[in-house]
Amino acid sequence: MAGNYYQPFSVRVPEELLDKIKRLAGMNKRSANKQVEFILEKYVEEWEGENGPILPPES
């Protein structure tokens, strides 16, 4: 992946959870999309810290 390209990814989220994510995003001065990205990055970092790096698929 080159540059600042972000691959589109759709996910269905219960309305109540999305509302909470939007509130968190506002408190952190982020868009809801950036808040979800932040949450996912933190989760992956934590997982890799406990289990080792997730390697890219072999080509």
LUMDO-97116 format. One record per residue: residue in three letters; x, y, z of N, C-alpha, C in turn. Coordinates in Angstrom, 1 decimal. Atoms other than C-alpha are relative to their C-alpha. Example, Ala and Ser with C-alpha at 12.3 -4.5 7.8 and 13.67 -1.06 7.14 Angstrom:
% LUMDO-97116
residuo_n_east_n_north_n_up_ca_east_ca_north_ca_up_c_east_c_north_c_up
ALA_0.9_-1.2_0.0_12.3_-4.5_7.8_0.9_1.2_0.0
SER_-0.9_-1.1_0.0_13.7_-1.1_7.1_-0.8_1.1_0.8
***
This chain:
% LUMDO-97116
residuo_n_east_n_north_n_up_ca_east_ca_north_ca_up_c_east_c_north_c_up
MET_0.9_-1.2_0.0_0.0_0.0_0.0_0.9_1.2_0.0
ALA_-0.8_-1.2_0.1_1.5_3.3_-1.0_-0.8_1.3_0.3
GLY_0.6_-1.3_-0.3_0.9_6.9_0.1_-1.0_-0.1_1.2
ASN_1.0_-0.1_-1.0_-2.1_7.8_2.2_-1.3_-0.7_-0.4
TYR_1.3_0.7_0.5_-4.6_5.4_0.5_-0.5_-0.9_1.2
TYR_0.7_0.8_-1.0_-7.1_3.9_2.9_-1.0_-0.9_-0.8
GLN_1.0_0.8_0.7_-9.0_0.9_1.6_-1.3_0.1_0.7
PRO_1.3_-0.1_-0.6_-12.7_1.3_2.1_-0.4_-1.4_0.7
PHE_0.4_1.2_-0.7_-14.2_-1.2_4.6_-1.3_0.3_0.7
SER_1.3_-0.2_-0.6_-17.8_-1.4_5.6_-0.2_-1.0_1.2
VAL_0.4_0.9_-1.1_-19.0_-2.8_8.9_-1.3_0.4_0.6
ARG_1.3_-0.2_-0.6_-22.4_-3.1_10.5_0.2_0.1_1.5
VAL_-0.2_-0.2_-1.4_-22.5_-1.7_14.0_-1.4_0.3_0.6
PRO_1.3_-0.3_-0.6_-25.5_-1.7_16.4_0.0_1.5_0.3
GLU_0.2_-1.5_-0.2_-26.9_1.9_16.7_0.5_0.5_1.3
GLU_-0.5_-0.4_-1.3_-26.2_2.1_20.4_1.5_0.1_0.1
LEU_-1.4_0.0_-0.1_-22.6_1.2_20.0_0.6_1.1_-0.9
LEU_-0.4_-1.1_0.8_-22.2_3.6_17.1_-0.2_1.4_0.7
ASP_0.2_-1.2_-0.7_-23.7_6.4_19.2_1.1_0.2_1.1
LYS_-1.1_-0.1_-1.0_-21.1_5.6_21.9_1.3_0.4_-0.6
ILE_-1.2_-0.3_0.7_-18.3_5.7_19.4_0.0_1.4_-0.4
LYS_0.1_-1.4_0.4_-19.5_9.0_18.1_0.3_1.0_1.2
ARG_-0.2_-0.8_-1.2_-19.5_10.4_21.7_1.5_0.0_0.3
LEU_-1.4_0.1_-0.3_-16.0_9.1_22.3_0.8_0.9_-1.0
ALA_-0.7_-0.7_1.0_-14.9_10.6_19.0_0.0_1.5_0.3
GLY_0.2_-1.4_-0.3_-16.3_14.0_19.9_0.9_0.4_1.2
MET_-0.8_-0.3_-1.2_-14.6_13.9_23.3_1.5_0.0_-0.3
ASN_-1.4_0.1_0.5_-11.3_13.1_21.5_0.3_0.8_-1.2
LYS_-0.1_-0.9_1.2_-11.8_15.6_18.7_0.4_-0.8_-1.2
ARG_-0.3_0.8_1.2_-11.8_12.9_16.1_-1.4_-0.2_-0.7
SER_1.2_0.5_0.6_-14.3_11.8_13.5_-0.3_-1.4_0.5
ALA_0.4_1.4_-0.4_-16.2_8.5_14.2_0.9_-1.0_-0.7
ASN_-0.9_0.9_0.8_-14.1_6.9_11.4_1.4_-0.1_0.7
LYS_-1.3_0.0_-0.6_-10.8_8.0_13.0_0.0_-0.6_1.4
GLN_0.2_0.6_-1.3_-12.1_6.9_16.4_0.1_-1.6_-0.1
VAL_0.0_1.4_0.2_-12.8_3.4_15.1_1.4_-0.5_-0.4
GLU_-1.3_0.4_0.4_-9.4_3.3_13.4_1.0_0.0_1.2
PHE_-0.8_0.0_-1.2_-7.7_4.3_16.7_-0.3_-1.2_0.9
ILE_0.4_1.1_-0.8_-9.6_1.6_18.6_0.6_-1.3_-0.6
LEU_-0.5_1.2_0.7_-8.6_-1.1_16.0_1.5_0.0_0.1
GLU_-1.4_0.0_-0.1_-5.0_0.0_16.0_0.5_-0.4_1.4
LYS_-0.4_0.4_-1.3_-4.8_-0.2_19.8_-0.3_-1.4_0.3
TYR_0.2_1.4_-0.2_-6.4_-3.6_19.8_1.0_-0.9_-0.6
VAL_-1.0_0.7_0.7_-4.0_-4.9_17.3_1.4_0.1_0.7
GLU_-1.3_-0.2_-0.8_-1.0_-3.4_19.2_0.0_-0.9_1.2
GLU_0.1_0.8_-1.3_-2.2_-5.1_22.4_0.1_-1.4_-0.3
TRP_0.0_1.4_0.3_-2.8_-8.4_20.7_1.4_-0.4_-0.4
GLU_-1.4_0.3_0.5_0.7_-8.3_19.0_0.9_0.0_1.2
GLY_-0.8_0.0_-1.2_2.2_-7.4_22.4_-0.1_-1.3_0.8
GLU_0.2_1.2_-0.7_0.8_-10.5_23.9_0.3_-1.3_-0.8
ASN_-0.1_1.2_0.8_1.1_-12.9_21.0_1.0_0.0_-1.1
GLY_-1.0_-0.1_1.0_3.8_-11.6_18.7_-0.6_0.7_-1.3
PRO_0.4_-0.7_1.2_3.6_-9.8_15.3_-0.9_-0.8_-0.9
ILE_0.8_0.6_1.0_0.9_-10.5_12.8_0.7_0.2_-1.3
LEU_-0.7_-0.1_1.3_2.7_-11.2_9.6_-0.9_0.2_-1.2
PRO_0.8_-0.1_1.2_1.4_-10.2_6.2_-0.1_-1.3_-0.7
PRO_0.1_1.3_0.7_0.2_-13.0_4.0_1.1_-0.1_-1.0
GLU_-1.0_0.2_0.9_2.8_-14.6_1.9_-0.5_0.1_-1.5
SER_0.4_-0.2_1.4_2.7_-13.7_-1.8_0.4_-1.1_-0.9
***
